[in-house]
Amino acid sequence: MDKRKKILCQFCGMSLFNTSKTCPKCDSDIEDQYHSTTLTVDVAHNKETVKQAIEKLYQVIETNQIMKHRQIRIIVGSKMIREEVMNELEALKRGKAIFDFGLDGKNSGALLIRMEN
């Protein structure tokens, strides 16, 4: 593997060496970003309202019933959208629509949703 080869962080767009484990700018786990069983969706950085972010969350979970990714990384930011998405995910977990969810490593602005165990 060419250690000089650059890749982009899918969360913040920072250019990194392909040997990077985490992004120094946003703390996202780089290895998970390029794992084919993890889908990454941003619901918070295109001026979405809380309602629009929740709608995007449900759309991606519904779409994943066909695509079958093991994990979905939801980029939620750090404010109101994050809190509301976490509330929705709690309800989805109780209803067994998702297996589990949690923070994406040290990045508090991203959540990882486990779709199967």
CNS distance restraints for C-alpha pairs under 8 A (distance, minus, plus):
assign (resid   2 and name CA) (resid  18 and name CA) 7.96 0.50 0.50
assign (resid   3 and name CA) (resid  17 and name CA) 6.53 0.50 0.50
assign (resid   3 and name CA) (resid  18 and name CA) 6.32 0.50 0.50
assign (resid   3 and name CA) (resid  19 and name CA) 6.22 0.50 0.50
assign (resid   4 and name CA) (resid  17 and name CA) 6.05 0.50 0.50
assign (resid   4 and name CA) (resid  18 and name CA) 7.33 0.50 0.50
assign (resid   5 and name CA) (resid  17 and name CA) 5.79 0.50 0.50
assign (resid   5 and name CA) (resid  18 and name CA) 5.79 0.50 0.50
assign (resid   6 and name CA) (resid  15 and name CA) 6.26 0.50 0.50
assign (resid   6 and name CA) (resid  16 and name CA) 5.31 0.50 0.50
assign (resid   6 and name CA) (resid  17 and name CA) 4.52 0.50 0.50
assign (resid   6 and name CA) (resid  18 and name CA) 5.49 0.50 0.50
assign (resid   7 and name CA) (resid  15 and name CA) 5.75 0.50 0.50
assign (resid   7 and name CA) (resid  16 and name CA) 5.31 0.50 0.50
assign (resid   7 and name CA) (resid  17 and name CA) 6.11 0.50 0.50
assign (resid   7 and name CA) (resid  18 and name CA) 5.67 0.50 0.50
assign (resid   8 and name CA) (resid  13 and name CA) 5.35 0.50 0.50
assign (resid   8 and name CA) (resid  14 and name CA) 5.53 0.50 0.50
assign (resid   8 and name CA) (resid  15 and name CA) 4.63 0.50 0.50
assign (resid   8 and name CA) (resid  16 and name CA) 5.94 0.50 0.50
assign (resid   9 and name CA) (resid  13 and name CA) 4.78 0.50 0.50
assign (resid   9 and name CA) (resid  14 and name CA) 5.32 0.50 0.50
assign (resid   9 and name CA) (resid  15 and name CA) 6.55 0.50 0.50
assign (resid   9 and name CA) (resid  16 and name CA) 7.07 0.50 0.50
assign (resid   9 and name CA) (resid  23 and name CA) 6.70 0.50 0.50
assign (resid   9 and name CA) (resid  28 and name CA) 7.85 0.50 0.50
assign (resid   9 and name CA) (resid  30 and name CA) 6.70 0.50 0.50
assign (resid   9 and name CA) (resid  33 and name CA) 7.71 0.50 0.50
assign (resid  10 and name CA) (resid  33 and name CA) 6.66 0.50 0.50
assign (resid  10 and name CA) (resid  40 and name CA) 7.94 0.50 0.50
assign (resid  11 and name CA) (resid  26 and name CA) 7.63 0.50 0.50
assign (resid  11 and name CA) (resid  28 and name CA) 7.23 0.50 0.50
assign (resid  11 and name CA) (resid  75 and name CA) 7.47 0.50 0.50
assign (resid  12 and name CA) (resid  25 and name CA) 7.61 0.50 0.50
assign (resid  12 and name CA) (resid  26 and name CA) 6.68 0.50 0.50
assign (resid  14 and name CA) (resid  23 and name CA) 7.64 0.50 0.50
assign (resid  14 and name CA) (resid  25 and name CA) 7.23 0.50 0.50
assign (resid  16 and name CA) (resid  20 and name CA) 6.58 0.50 0.50
assign (resid  16 and name CA) (resid  23 and name CA) 7.42 0.50 0.50
assign (resid  20 and name CA) (resid  30 and name CA) 6.83 0.50 0.50
assign (resid  21 and name CA) (resid  29 and name CA) 6.21 0.50 0.50
assign (resid  21 and name CA) (resid  30 and name CA) 5.43 0.50 0.50
assign (resid  21 and name CA) (resid  31 and name CA) 6.16 0.50 0.50
assign (resid  22 and name CA) (resid  27 and name CA) 5.59 0.50 0.50
assign (resid  22 and name CA) (resid  28 and name CA) 5.48 0.50 0.50
assign (resid  22 and name CA) (resid  29 and name CA) 4.57 0.50 0.50
assign (resid  22 and name CA) (resid  30 and name CA) 5.04 0.50 0.50
assign (resid  22 and name CA) (resid  31 and name CA) 7.62 0.50 0.50
assign (resid  23 and name CA) (resid  27 and name CA) 4.81 0.50 0.50
assign (resid  23 and name CA) (resid  28 and name CA) 5.37 0.50 0.50
assign (resid  23 and name CA) (resid  29 and name CA) 6.68 0.50 0.50
assign (resid  23 and name CA) (resid  30 and name CA) 6.40 0.50 0.50
assign (resid  26 and name CA) (resid 107 and name CA) 6.53 0.50 0.50
assign (resid  27 and name CA) (resid 105 and name CA) 7.65 0.50 0.50
assign (resid  27 and name CA) (resid 106 and name CA) 5.89 0.50 0.50
assign (resid  27 and name CA) (resid 107 and name CA) 5.29 0.50 0.50
assign (resid  28 and name CA) (resid 104 and name CA) 6.87 0.50 0.50
assign (resid  28 and name CA) (resid 105 and name CA) 6.94 0.50 0.50
assign (resid  28 and name CA) (resid 106 and name CA) 7.09 0.50 0.50
assign (resid  28 and name CA) (resid 107 and name CA) 5.64 0.50 0.50
assign (resid  29 and name CA) (resid  33 and name CA) 6.77 0.50 0.50
assign (resid  29 and name CA) (resid 104 and name CA) 7.29 0.50 0.50
assign (resid  29 and name CA) (resid 105 and name CA) 6.77 0.50 0.50
assign (resid  30 and name CA) (resid  34 and name CA) 6.86 0.50 0.50
assign (resid  31 and name CA) (resid  35 and name CA) 6.47 0.50 0.50
assign (resid  32 and name CA) (resid  38 and name CA) 6.69 0.50 0.50
assign (resid  33 and name CA) (resid  38 and name CA) 6.80 0.50 0.50
assign (resid  33 and name CA) (resid  39 and name CA) 7.90 0.50 0.50
assign (resid  33 and name CA) (resid  40 and name CA) 7.23 0.50 0.50
assign (resid  34 and name CA) (resid  38 and name CA) 7.61 0.50 0.50
assign (resid  36 and name CA) (resid  69 and name CA) 7.81 0.50 0.50
assign (resid  37 and name CA) (resid  68 and name CA) 7.98 0.50 0.50
assign (resid  37 and name CA) (resid  69 and name CA) 4.74 0.50 0.50
assign (resid  37 and name CA) (resid  70 and name CA) 5.27 0.50 0.50
assign (resid  37 and name CA) (resid  71 and name CA) 6.27 0.50 0.50
assign (resid  38 and name CA) (resid  69 and name CA) 5.79 0.50 0.50
assign (resid  38 and name CA) (resid  70 and name CA) 6.21 0.50 0.50
assign (resid  38 and name CA) (resid  71 and name CA) 4.65 0.50 0.50
assign (resid  38 and name CA) (resid  72 and name CA) 5.38 0.50 0.50
assign (resid  38 and name CA) (resid  73 and name CA) 6.73 0.50 0.50
assign (resid  39 and name CA) (resid  69 and name CA) 6.40 0.50 0.50
assign (resid  39 and name CA) (resid  71 and name CA) 6.39 0.50 0.50
assign (resid  39 and name CA) (resid  72 and name CA) 4.69 0.50 0.50
assign (resid  39 and name CA) (resid  73 and name CA) 5.95 0.50 0.50
assign (resid  40 and name CA) (resid  72 and name CA) 5.83 0.50 0.50
assign (resid  40 and name CA) (resid  73 and name CA) 4.55 0.50 0.50
assign (resid  40 and name CA) (resid  74 and name CA) 6.03 0.50 0.50
assign (resid  40 and name CA) (resid  75 and name CA) 7.43 0.50 0.50
assign (resid  41 and name CA) (resid  60 and name CA) 7.80 0.50 0.50
assign (resid  41 and name CA) (resid  72 and name CA) 7.46 0.50 0.50
assign (resid  41 and name CA) (resid  73 and name CA) 6.21 0.50 0.50
assign (resid  41 and name CA) (resid  74 and name CA) 5.11 0.50 0.50
assign (resid  41 and name CA) (resid  75 and name CA) 6.10 0.50 0.50
assign (resid  42 and name CA) (resid  74 and name CA) 5.79 0.50 0.50
assign (resid  42 and name CA) (resid  75 and name CA) 4.41 0.50 0.50
assign (resid  42 and name CA) (resid  76 and name CA) 6.60 0.50 0.50
assign (resid  43 and name CA) (resid  48 and name CA) 6.94 0.50 0.50
assign (resid  43 and name CA) (resid  52 and name CA) 7.92 0.50 0.50
assign (resid  43 and name CA) (resid  53 and name CA) 4.95 0.50 0.50
assign (resid  43 and name CA) (resid  54 and name CA) 7.93 0.50 0.50
assign (resid  43 and name CA) (resid  56 and name CA) 6.33 0.50 0.50
assign (resid  43 and name CA) (resid  57 and name CA) 7.16 0.50 0.50
assign (resid  43 and name CA) (resid  74 and name CA) 6.81 0.50 0.50
assign (resid  43 and name CA) (resid  75 and name CA) 5.92 0.50 0.50
assign (resid  43 and name CA) (resid  76 and name CA) 5.77 0.50 0.50
assign (resid  44 and name CA) (resid  48 and name CA) 5.73 0.50 0.50
assign (resid  44 and name CA) (resid  49 and name CA) 8.00 0.50 0.50
assign (resid  44 and name CA) (resid  53 and name CA) 6.40 0.50 0.50
assign (resid  44 and name CA) (resid  75 and name CA) 6.53 0.50 0.50
assign (resid  44 and name CA) (resid  76 and name CA) 5.03 0.50 0.50
assign (resid  44 and name CA) (resid  77 and name CA) 5.88 0.50 0.50
assign (resid  44 and name CA) (resid  81 and name CA) 6.76 0.50 0.50
assign (resid  45 and name CA) (resid  76 and name CA) 7.87 0.50 0.50
assign (resid  45 and name CA) (resid  77 and name CA) 7.37 0.50 0.50
assign (resid  48 and name CA) (resid  52 and name CA) 5.58 0.50 0.50
assign (resid  48 and name CA) (resid  53 and name CA) 5.91 0.50 0.50
assign (resid  49 and name CA) (resid  53 and name CA) 6.19 0.50 0.50
assign (resid  49 and name CA) (resid  81 and name CA) 7.72 0.50 0.50
assign (resid  50 and name CA) (resid  54 and name CA) 6.23 0.50 0.50
assign (resid  50 and name CA) (resid  80 and name CA) 7.22 0.50 0.50
assign (resid  50 and name CA) (resid  81 and name CA) 5.28 0.50 0.50
assign (resid  50 and name CA) (resid  84 and name CA) 7.20 0.50 0.50
assign (resid  51 and name CA) (resid  55 and name CA) 6.23 0.50 0.50
assign (resid  52 and name CA) (resid  56 and name CA) 6.20 0.50 0.50
assign (resid  53 and name CA) (resid  57 and name CA) 6.22 0.50 0.50
assign (resid  53 and name CA) (resid  81 and name CA) 6.84 0.50 0.50
assign (resid  53 and name CA) (resid  85 and name CA) 7.69 0.50 0.50
assign (resid  54 and name CA) (resid  58 and name CA) 6.36 0.50 0.50
assign (resid  54 and name CA) (resid  84 and name CA) 7.69 0.50 0.50
assign (resid  54 and name CA) (resid  85 and name CA) 6.34 0.50 0.50
assign (resid  54 and name CA) (resid  88 and name CA) 7.74 0.50 0.50
assign (resid  55 and name CA) (resid  59 and name CA) 6.16 0.50 0.50
assign (resid  56 and name CA) (resid  60 and name CA) 6.16 0.50 0.50
assign (resid  57 and name CA) (resid  61 and name CA) 6.31 0.50 0.50
assign (resid  57 and name CA) (resid  74 and name CA) 7.76 0.50 0.50
assign (resid  57 and name CA) (resid  85 and name CA) 7.67 0.50 0.50
assign (resid  58 and name CA) (resid  62 and name CA) 6.05 0.50 0.50
assign (resid  59 and name CA) (resid  63 and name CA) 6.02 0.50 0.50
assign (resid  60 and name CA) (resid  64 and name CA) 5.97 0.50 0.50
assign (resid  61 and name CA) (resid  65 and name CA) 6.78 0.50 0.50
assign (resid  62 and name CA) (resid  66 and name CA) 7.74 0.50 0.50
assign (resid  63 and name CA) (resid  67 and name CA) 6.45 0.50 0.50
assign (resid  64 and name CA) (resid  68 and name CA) 5.21 0.50 0.50
assign (resid  64 and name CA) (resid  69 and name CA) 6.31 0.50 0.50
assign (resid  69 and name CA) (resid 115 and name CA) 7.34 0.50 0.50
assign (resid  70 and name CA) (resid 114 and name CA) 6.12 0.50 0.50
assign (resid  70 and name CA) (resid 115 and name CA) 5.29 0.50 0.50
assign (resid  70 and name CA) (resid 116 and name CA) 6.04 0.50 0.50
assign (resid  71 and name CA) (resid 112 and name CA) 6.50 0.50 0.50
assign (resid  71 and name CA) (resid 113 and name CA) 5.39 0.50 0.50
assign (resid  71 and name CA) (resid 114 and name CA) 4.69 0.50 0.50
assign (resid  71 and name CA) (resid 115 and name CA) 5.67 0.50 0.50
assign (resid  71 and name CA) (resid 116 and name CA) 7.95 0.50 0.50
assign (resid  72 and name CA) (resid 112 and name CA) 5.70 0.50 0.50
assign (resid  72 and name CA) (resid 113 and name CA) 5.04 0.50 0.50
assign (resid  72 and name CA) (resid 114 and name CA) 6.78 0.50 0.50
assign (resid  72 and name CA) (resid 115 and name CA) 7.55 0.50 0.50
assign (resid  73 and name CA) (resid 104 and name CA) 7.55 0.50 0.50
assign (resid  73 and name CA) (resid 110 and name CA) 6.61 0.50 0.50
assign (resid  73 and name CA) (resid 111 and name CA) 5.58 0.50 0.50
assign (resid  73 and name CA) (resid 112 and name CA) 4.50 0.50 0.50
assign (resid  73 and name CA) (resid 113 and name CA) 6.26 0.50 0.50
assign (resid  74 and name CA) (resid 110 and name CA) 5.58 0.50 0.50
assign (resid  74 and name CA) (resid 111 and name CA) 5.17 0.50 0.50
assign (resid  74 and name CA) (resid 112 and name CA) 6.38 0.50 0.50
assign (resid  74 and name CA) (resid 113 and name CA) 7.60 0.50 0.50
assign (resid  75 and name CA) (resid 109 and name CA) 6.04 0.50 0.50
assign (resid  75 and name CA) (resid 110 and name CA) 4.34 0.50 0.50
assign (resid  75 and name CA) (resid 111 and name CA) 6.46 0.50 0.50
assign (resid  76 and name CA) (resid  81 and name CA) 6.09 0.50 0.50
assign (resid  76 and name CA) (resid  82 and name CA) 4.94 0.50 0.50
assign (resid  76 and name CA) (resid  85 and name CA) 7.53 0.50 0.50
assign (resid  76 and name CA) (resid 109 and name CA) 5.32 0.50 0.50
assign (resid  76 and name CA) (resid 110 and name CA) 5.50 0.50 0.50
assign (resid  76 and name CA) (resid 111 and name CA) 7.21 0.50 0.50
assign (resid  77 and name CA) (resid  81 and name CA) 7.02 0.50 0.50
assign (resid  77 and name CA) (resid  82 and name CA) 6.02 0.50 0.50
assign (resid  77 and name CA) (resid 108 and name CA) 7.58 0.50 0.50
assign (resid  77 and name CA) (resid 109 and name CA) 4.16 0.50 0.50
assign (resid  77 and name CA) (resid 110 and name CA) 6.70 0.50 0.50
assign (resid  78 and name CA) (resid  82 and name CA) 5.75 0.50 0.50
assign (resid  78 and name CA) (resid 108 and name CA) 6.63 0.50 0.50
assign (resid  78 and name CA) (resid 109 and name CA) 5.00 0.50 0.50
assign (resid  79 and name CA) (resid  83 and name CA) 6.73 0.50 0.50
assign (resid  80 and name CA) (resid  84 and name CA) 6.30 0.50 0.50
assign (resid  81 and name CA) (resid  85 and name CA) 5.98 0.50 0.50
assign (resid  82 and name CA) (resid  86 and name CA) 6.13 0.50 0.50
assign (resid  82 and name CA) (resid 109 and name CA) 7.21 0.50 0.50
assign (resid  83 and name CA) (resid  87 and name CA) 6.32 0.50 0.50
assign (resid  84 and name CA) (resid  88 and name CA) 6.29 0.50 0.50
assign (resid  85 and name CA) (resid  89 and name CA) 6.10 0.50 0.50
assign (resid  86 and name CA) (resid  90 and name CA) 6.19 0.50 0.50
assign (resid  87 and name CA) (resid  91 and name CA) 6.52 0.50 0.50
assign (resid  88 and name CA) (resid  92 and name CA) 6.22 0.50 0.50
assign (resid  89 and name CA) (resid  93 and name CA) 5.99 0.50 0.50
assign (resid  89 and name CA) (resid  98 and name CA) 7.81 0.50 0.50
assign (resid  89 and name CA) (resid 101 and name CA) 7.28 0.50 0.50
assign (resid  90 and name CA) (resid  94 and name CA) 6.25 0.50 0.50
assign (resid  91 and name CA) (resid  95 and name CA) 6.19 0.50 0.50
assign (resid  92 and name CA) (resid  96 and name CA) 6.05 0.50 0.50
assign (resid  92 and name CA) (resid  97 and name CA) 5.13 0.50 0.50
assign (resid  92 and name CA) (resid  98 and name CA) 5.89 0.50 0.50
assign (resid  93 and name CA) (resid  97 and name CA) 5.94 0.50 0.50
assign (resid  93 and name CA) (resid  98 and name CA) 5.07 0.50 0.50
assign (resid  93 and name CA) (resid  99 and name CA) 5.99 0.50 0.50
assign (resid  93 and name CA) (resid 100 and name CA) 6.14 0.50 0.50
assign (resid  97 and name CA) (resid 115 and name CA) 7.91 0.50 0.50
assign (resid  98 and name CA) (resid 113 and name CA) 7.19 0.50 0.50
assign (resid  98 and name CA) (resid 114 and name CA) 6.48 0.50 0.50
assign (resid  98 and name CA) (resid 115 and name CA) 5.00 0.50 0.50
assign (resid  98 and name CA) (resid 116 and name CA) 7.18 0.50 0.50
assign (resid  99 and name CA) (resid 113 and name CA) 7.60 0.50 0.50
assign (resid  99 and name CA) (resid 114 and name CA) 5.43 0.50 0.50
assign (resid  99 and name CA) (resid 115 and name CA) 5.18 0.50 0.50
assign (resid  99 and name CA) (resid 116 and name CA) 5.56 0.50 0.50
assign (resid  99 and name CA) (resid 117 and name CA) 6.60 0.50 0.50
assign (resid 100 and name CA) (resid 113 and name CA) 5.91 0.50 0.50
assign (resid 100 and name CA) (resid 114 and name CA) 5.06 0.50 0.50
assign (resid 100 and name CA) (resid 115 and name CA) 7.05 0.50 0.50
assign (resid 101 and name CA) (resid 111 and name CA) 6.79 0.50 0.50
assign (resid 101 and name CA) (resid 112 and name CA) 5.45 0.50 0.50
assign (resid 101 and name CA) (resid 113 and name CA) 4.22 0.50 0.50
assign (resid 101 and name CA) (resid 114 and name CA) 5.77 0.50 0.50
assign (resid 102 and name CA) (resid 111 and name CA) 5.51 0.50 0.50
assign (resid 102 and name CA) (resid 112 and name CA) 5.49 0.50 0.50
assign (resid 102 and name CA) (resid 113 and name CA) 6.73 0.50 0.50
assign (resid 103 and name CA) (resid 107 and name CA) 6.72 0.50 0.50
assign (resid 103 and name CA) (resid 108 and name CA) 5.96 0.50 0.50
assign (resid 103 and name CA) (resid 109 and name CA) 7.87 0.50 0.50
assign (resid 103 and name CA) (resid 110 and name CA) 6.12 0.50 0.50
assign (resid 103 and name CA) (resid 111 and name CA) 4.52 0.50 0.50
assign (resid 103 and name CA) (resid 112 and name CA) 6.00 0.50 0.50
assign (resid 104 and name CA) (resid 108 and name CA) 6.88 0.50 0.50
assign (resid 104 and name CA) (resid 110 and name CA) 5.46 0.50 0.50
assign (resid 104 and name CA) (resid 111 and name CA) 5.07 0.50 0.50
assign (resid 104 and name CA) (resid 112 and name CA) 5.44 0.50 0.50
